[in-house]
Amino acid sequence: MIAALAITAASPVSSQQVLADPAPLLPDLRQAPVGCPGGFAGNPDTCRDWDVCLVRDPAEPRGRCVHDGVRAGAVRLRFTTSVDNVGDGPLLLHAHRASTATETMKVRQAVQSGVDGSIARTFAGADRATRSSAYYEPAATHEHWHLLHFEHFQLRTPDGGVVVTDRKNGFCLGDRYRVPGDLPHRPGDDETPAGQLARSLDGHMCAHHHPSAVDTMFGISVGSGDDYRKEVDFQWLDLTRVPSGVYDVVNTVNADRVLLEKDYGNNTSSIAISLQWPGGAATAPSRIDSAPRVRLIRSCPGRERCAEPLN
C-alpha cells in the first residue's frame, strides 16, 4: 500500500492580484457525491451511476464490458464524478506555451475582482502562477487539451490505506450542468464579465482538434459544474487483484490545493462499498469469468472516510 494523497496548506492570498483586491471573488470547488450524475440534488444513497465492468484487454483505457462467462483480463469499478462551483467567483485557468516546440502549457489562475467584477481573459493578465500544466490528448475520444491532476480518486481501506489509485490524469473543464440551489453570484445572461465568461464556458471544449494551439482556458462558472461519466476513458478503479472486503471509494478535487479557493473543506466525497468474489472467495480466481459482487453501503458527500461507522 502507498500513502494517501498529501494535502498541503495554501495561503489565503497567493498573488499580487489577490493582495491588491480587498475582497476577491473566489471559486469554491465542491466534490459532488461519488456515482451521482452532475446536478443531482436528491439522496446520494440512491445514485447508481456506477457499475462493475469486466474487460478483455487491461490495456484499453475504456474497453467494452463483456458478460459473465467470458474470460476477463481486468475488472473495473466505473463511476461518474462531478465537481460543482458553489463559490463567489468563477474558476478560470489560462494555459499558454511560447511555441509548439513545447509539448505542455503553463497554467495561471485568474481571480475575479470584488471591486469591479473584472476578470483577466488572457494568460498574460492572469498573474497567479500555479504548478499545474496542460497537455493535448490525441486519443480519438478526446482530441483536446487537458488540465493535469485536477481530480483524483482512490480505493482505500476503512483506516485510510490506499489500495488502488486512478490512472486518469487530465480534464477538460467547462460548464456542463447547472448546480441546483440559490447561489447569489451565479451569473445571468448579461454583459457583465461573469456573464460573458459563462457564455464562453458553456460547453467549452478546450481547443478541440487544435493540437497546435498555444493558448486555451479551463473553467467552471459559479452555479455550474463539470462531470465525467463512467464510460469515459480511465474513469475507473482496477479491482482485478483487490481482496474481498469493505472499502472507501474516495474522490478529491484540487487535492494539493494548487488552485486558490474560498473553502477547501468540501473538496472530497466518498462512498463505502463491499466487494465479494464469487463463491465467497477471499481473493480473485486465477481465471476471472464472473464479476465480484459490489454493493453500495452508503454515500458520504464531503467526507474522506465512509466505511467507518457514522456517529
Secondary structure in CASP SS format (residue, H / E / C, confidence):
PFRMAT SS
TARGET T0000
AUTHOR 0000-0000-0000
METHOD secondary structure of the structure
MODEL  1
M C 1.00
I E 1.00
A C 1.00
A C 1.00
L C 1.00
A C 1.00
I C 1.00
T C 1.00
A C 1.00
A C 1.00
S C 1.00
P C 1.00
V C 1.00
S C 1.00
S C 1.00
Q H 1.00
Q H 1.00
V H 1.00
L H 1.00
A H 1.00
D C 1.00
P C 1.00
A C 1.00
P C 1.00
L E 1.00
L C 1.00
P C 1.00
D C 1.00
L E 1.00
R E 1.00
Q E 1.00
A C 1.00
P C 1.00
V C 1.00
G C 1.00
C C 1.00
P C 1.00
G C 1.00
G C 1.00
F C 1.00
A C 1.00
G C 1.00
N C 1.00
P H 1.00
D H 1.00
T H 1.00
C C 1.00
R C 1.00
D C 1.00
W E 1.00
D E 1.00
V E 1.00
C E 1.00
L E 1.00
V E 1.00
R C 1.00
D C 1.00
P C 1.00
A C 1.00
E C 1.00
P C 1.00
R C 1.00
G C 1.00
R C 1.00
C C 1.00
V E 1.00
H C 1.00
D C 1.00
G C 1.00
V C 1.00
R C 1.00
A E 1.00
G C 1.00
A E 1.00
V E 1.00
R E 1.00
L E 1.00
R E 1.00
F E 1.00
T C 1.00
T E 1.00
S E 1.00
V E 1.00
D E 1.00
N E 1.00
V C 1.00
G C 1.00
D C 1.00
G C 1.00
P C 1.00
L E 1.00
L E 1.00
L E 1.00
H E 1.00
A E 1.00
H E 1.00
R C 1.00
A C 1.00
S C 1.00
T C 1.00
A C 1.00
T C 1.00
E C 1.00
T C 1.00
M E 1.00
K E 1.00
V E 1.00
R E 1.00
Q E 1.00
A E 1.00
V C 1.00
Q E 1.00
S C 1.00
G C 1.00
V C 1.00
D C 1.00
G C 1.00
S C 1.00
I C 1.00
A C 1.00
R C 1.00
T C 1.00
F C 1.00
A C 1.00
G C 1.00
A C 1.00
D C 1.00
R E 1.00
A E 1.00
T E 1.00
R E 1.00
S E 1.00
S E 1.00
A E 1.00
Y E 1.00
Y E 1.00
E E 1.00
P C 1.00
A C 1.00
A C 1.00
T C 1.00
H C 1.00
E C 1.00
H E 1.00
W E 1.00
H E 1.00
L E 1.00
L E 1.00
H C 1.00
F C 1.00
E E 1.00
H E 1.00
F E 1.00
Q E 1.00
L E 1.00
R E 1.00
T C 1.00
P C 1.00
D C 1.00
G C 1.00
G C 1.00
V E 1.00
V E 1.00
V E 1.00
T E 1.00
D C 1.00
R C 1.00
K C 1.00
N C 1.00
G E 1.00
F E 1.00
C C 1.00
L C 1.00
G C 1.00
D E 1.00
R C 1.00
Y E 1.00
R E 1.00
V C 1.00
P C 1.00
G C 1.00
D C 1.00
L C 1.00
P C 1.00
H C 1.00
R C 1.00
P C 1.00
G C 1.00
D C 1.00
D C 1.00
E C 1.00
T C 1.00
P H 1.00
A H 1.00
G H 1.00
Q H 1.00
L H 1.00
A H 1.00
R H 1.00
S H 1.00
L H 1.00
D E 1.00
G C 1.00
H C 1.00
M C 1.00
C C 1.00
A C 1.00
H C 1.00
H C 1.00
H C 1.00
P C 1.00
S C 1.00
A C 1.00
V C 1.00
D E 1.00
T E 1.00
M E 1.00
F E 1.00
G E 1.00
I E 1.00
S C 1.00
V C 1.00
G C 1.00
S E 1.00
G E 1.00
D E 1.00
D E 1.00
Y E 1.00
R C 1.00
K C 1.00
E C 1.00
V C 1.00
D C 1.00
F C 1.00
Q C 1.00
W E 1.00
L E 1.00
D E 1.00
L C 1.00
T C 1.00
R C 1.00
V C 1.00
P C 1.00
S C 1.00
G E 1.00
V E 1.00
Y E 1.00
D E 1.00
V E 1.00
V E 1.00
N E 1.00
T E 1.00
V E 1.00
N C 1.00
A C 1.00
D C 1.00
R C 1.00
V C 1.00
L C 1.00
L C 1.00
E C 1.00
K C 1.00
D C 1.00
Y C 1.00
G C 1.00
N C 1.00
N C 1.00
T E 1.00
S E 1.00
S E 1.00
I E 1.00
A E 1.00
I E 1.00
S E 1.00
L E 1.00
Q E 1.00
W E 1.00
P H 1.00
G H 1.00
G H 1.00
A E 1.00
A C 1.00
T C 1.00
A C 1.00
P C 1.00
S C 1.00
R C 1.00
I E 1.00
D C 1.00
S C 1.00
A C 1.00
P C 1.00
R E 1.00
V E 1.00
R E 1.00
L E 1.00
I E 1.00
R E 1.00
S E 1.00
C E 1.00
P C 1.00
G C 1.00
R C 1.00
E C 1.00
R C 1.00
C C 1.00
A C 1.00
E C 1.00
P C 1.00
L C 1.00
N C 1.00
END
